[in-house]
């Protein structure tokens, strides 16, 4: 079948628009899959005033890799794309004692807020805080958790149905007690935070 010039151009336009749409959807899905963590916070002095140009560094305890940032004019610093793991944070600025915090644990997708309060003194002096409470997710209202491979293999699961591991997550419930045993249905799906099972991703 032979296409006229106008029909051919119309068809090509539709193909180009479809390709752009597919690329946009792929980009959105890639962005949604976060595999790293973030540390952010505000640096202040003893009076509560913000401190700009503070050198902030986090060091991965296991790999010894360092990630650095500097606080801006509002005293805010951001350390992005940190692999999940245990970290030690170090902050230093002229006229203040060096501040060392950690180790603390970062999880996948976590945005941890760590505010720093520097004390006046020589930079050669340092204040080290080694007992750190678990870092809370104050930057987002999202709830979630990560199941390790060790948990997946050692936790008792009836029928070894891996889907039952979703019930360990906050806000996750089984619509029927038998959903994950195979007695009622072959594959149970939980309700998460009151949503229907069809909304699970």
C-alpha positions as CSV (number, residue, x, y, z in Angstrom):
1,X,0.0,0.0,0.0
2,X,1.4,3.4,-1.0
3,X,1.0,6.4,1.3
4,X,0.5,9.9,0.1
5,X,3.0,12.6,1.2
6,X,0.5,14.1,3.7
7,X,-0.4,10.7,5.2
8,X,3.2,9.8,5.5
9,X,4.1,13.0,7.4
10,X,1.1,12.5,9.7
11,X,2.2,8.9,10.4
12,X,5.8,10.0,11.1
13,X,4.5,12.7,13.5
14,X,2.6,10.1,15.5
15,X,5.6,7.8,15.6
16,X,7.9,10.7,16.9
17,X,5.3,11.7,19.6
18,X,5.0,8.0,20.7
19,X,8.8,7.7,21.0
20,X,9.0,10.9,23.1
21,X,6.2,9.6,25.4
22,X,7.9,6.3,25.9
23,X,11.2,8.1,26.7
24,X,9.5,10.3,29.3
25,X,7.8,7.4,31.0
26,X,11.1,5.5,31.2
27,X,12.8,8.5,32.7
28,X,10.0,8.9,35.3
29,X,10.4,5.2,36.3
30,X,14.2,5.5,36.6
31,X,13.9,8.5,38.8
32,X,11.4,6.8,41.1
33,X,13.8,3.9,41.9
34,X,16.1,5.5,44.5
35,X,18.9,3.3,45.7
36,X,20.9,5.9,47.7
37,X,20.4,8.1,50.7
38,X,20.7,11.8,51.6
39,X,22.0,13.8,54.6
40,X,20.9,17.4,55.0
41,X,20.8,19.8,57.9
42,X,21.5,23.3,59.2
43,X,24.7,24.5,60.9
44,X,24.4,27.0,63.7
45,X,26.6,28.6,66.4
46,X,25.9,28.6,70.2
47,X,23.6,31.6,69.8
48,X,21.5,29.8,67.1
49,X,22.7,32.0,64.2
50,X,23.4,30.1,61.0
51,X,27.0,29.5,60.0
52,X,27.9,29.6,56.3
53,X,30.9,28.1,54.5
54,X,31.2,25.1,56.9
55,X,33.1,22.2,55.4
56,X,30.9,19.1,56.1
57,X,32.2,15.6,55.3
58,X,30.7,12.2,55.8
59,X,32.9,9.0,55.7
60,X,31.5,5.6,55.0
61,X,32.8,3.5,58.0
62,X,33.0,0.2,55.9
63,X,34.7,1.6,52.8
64,X,36.4,4.7,54.1
65,X,35.0,6.7,51.1
66,X,34.5,10.4,51.8
67,X,31.7,12.7,50.5
68,X,32.0,16.5,51.1
69,X,29.7,19.5,51.0
70,X,29.7,23.1,52.2
71,X,27.0,25.0,54.0
72,X,25.4,27.8,52.0
73,X,24.6,31.4,53.1
74,X,21.6,30.0,55.1
75,X,23.8,27.5,56.9
76,X,22.2,24.5,55.0
77,X,24.3,21.7,53.7
78,X,23.2,18.7,51.5
79,X,25.1,15.4,50.9
80,X,23.4,13.6,48.1
81,X,23.6,10.1,46.5
82,X,25.2,8.3,49.5
83,X,25.2,4.5,49.3
84,X,23.3,2.9,52.2
85,X,25.6,2.1,55.2
86,X,27.2,3.4,58.3
87,X,28.7,6.9,58.3
88,X,30.7,9.3,60.5
89,X,30.1,13.1,60.0
90,X,32.7,15.8,60.4
91,X,32.1,19.6,60.3
92,X,34.8,22.3,60.6
93,X,35.0,26.0,60.2
94,X,37.4,28.8,61.1
95,X,36.8,30.0,64.7
96,X,34.9,26.9,65.7
97,X,35.8,23.6,67.3
98,X,35.7,20.6,64.9
99,X,32.5,18.6,65.4
100,X,32.5,14.8,64.8
101,X,29.2,12.8,64.9
102,X,28.6,9.1,64.5
103,X,28.7,6.4,63.4
104,X,25.0,6.4,62.3
105,X,23.2,4.3,59.8
106,X,21.6,5.4,56.5
107,X,19.1,3.2,54.7
108,X,18.1,3.1,51.0
109,X,15.9,6.1,50.1
110,X,16.3,7.8,53.4
111,X,16.6,11.6,53.7
112,X,18.2,12.1,57.1
113,X,18.2,15.5,58.8
114,X,21.3,16.0,60.9
115,X,21.5,19.6,62.3
116,X,24.9,20.7,63.7
117,X,25.6,23.1,66.5
118,X,29.3,24.3,66.5
119,X,31.1,25.6,69.6
120,X,33.5,28.5,69.5
121,X,37.1,27.5,69.8
122,X,40.2,26.4,67.9
123,X,39.7,24.2,64.8
124,X,42.4,21.9,66.3
125,X,40.0,21.2,69.2
126,X,37.2,18.8,68.5
127,X,33.9,17.6,70.0
128,X,33.1,14.0,69.3
129,X,29.6,12.6,69.7
130,X,29.7,8.8,69.4
131,X,26.4,7.7,70.9
132,X,23.9,8.7,68.2
133,X,20.2,7.8,68.2
134,X,18.8,6.3,65.1
135,X,18.4,9.0,62.4
136,X,14.7,9.7,61.9
137,X,13.2,10.5,58.5
138,X,11.9,14.0,59.2
139,X,12.2,15.2,55.6
140,X,9.4,12.9,54.4
141,X,6.3,11.3,55.7
142,X,7.0,8.1,53.8
143,X,7.1,4.9,55.8
144,X,9.0,1.8,54.7
145,X,11.8,-0.6,55.5
146,X,14.4,-2.8,53.8
147,X,14.4,-6.6,54.2
148,X,17.9,-8.0,54.1
149,X,18.8,-11.2,52.4
150,X,19.6,-12.7,55.8
151,X,16.0,-11.9,57.0
152,X,14.5,-13.3,53.9
153,X,16.2,-16.6,54.3
154,X,16.0,-17.0,58.1
155,X,12.5,-15.7,59.0
156,X,9.9,-18.5,59.2
157,X,7.4,-18.1,56.3
158,X,4.5,-20.5,55.9
159,X,4.9,-22.2,52.6
160,X,8.1,-20.1,52.0
161,X,5.9,-17.5,50.2
162,X,8.2,-14.5,49.9
163,X,5.2,-12.2,49.5
164,X,4.5,-12.6,53.2
165,X,7.6,-10.5,53.9
166,X,5.6,-7.4,52.9
167,X,3.6,-7.8,56.1
168,X,6.7,-6.8,58.0
169,X,6.4,-3.3,56.5
170,X,4.7,-0.5,58.5
171,X,1.0,-0.1,57.5
172,X,0.8,-3.4,55.7
173,X,-2.0,-5.9,56.5
174,X,-3.4,-9.1,54.9
175,X,-7.0,-8.8,53.7
176,X,-7.6,-12.5,54.6
177,X,-5.5,-14.5,57.0
178,X,-5.2,-17.3,54.5
179,X,-4.0,-15.1,51.6
180,X,-0.3,-15.9,52.1
181,X,-0.7,-19.6,52.9
182,X,-2.2,-20.5,49.5
183,X,-5.4,-21.9,51.0
184,X,-7.7,-19.2,49.8
185,X,-5.7,-17.8,46.8
186,X,-2.4,-18.8,45.2
187,X,-0.8,-15.4,45.8
188,X,-1.8,-13.0,48.5
189,X,-1.4,-9.2,48.2
190,X,-1.5,-6.9,51.2
191,X,-3.4,-3.7,51.8
192,X,-0.8,-0.9,52.5
193,X,-1.9,2.1,54.5
194,X,-5.6,1.6,53.8
195,X,-5.2,1.4,50.0
196,X,-6.6,-1.5,48.0
197,X,-4.3,-4.3,46.8
198,X,-4.6,-3.1,43.2
199,X,-2.7,0.1,44.1
200,X,0.5,-1.8,45.2
201,X,3.5,-1.2,43.1
